[in-house]
Amino acid sequence: MPKKKAKPVHRVTGTLNLVELTKAGSALTLEVFQKKRKLGTIVIGQGSFSWFGHKRRQEKEWSWSAFAKLMDREAYLK
């Protein structure tokens, strides 16, 4: 019997703004959706990783070393 295909739950759209790799303003912006509801926006720049939650005006920003510590804690210490 064939397996049923899973329906997609999440969708991510992206925008790459490349002024120049070494200049400020170069960033990858990813918008994360769950079905039709926007969960938030991720902005990945040269110096930091930022998260804008759904309908938030302020971002939560981490340096790359702080983001690595956060991911290590979430991935390995649970």
Number of C-alpha atoms within 10 A of each C-alpha: 3 4 5 6 6 6 7 8 9 13 13 11 10 13 11 12 13 13 11 10 12 9 10 12 13 16 22 16 18 17 18 20 17 13 12 10 11 16 15 16 22 20 19 18 18 15 11 15 19 18 19 17 16 14 10 11 8 10 14 12 16 15 14 15 11 13 15 12 12 12 12 12 11 10 9 7 7 6
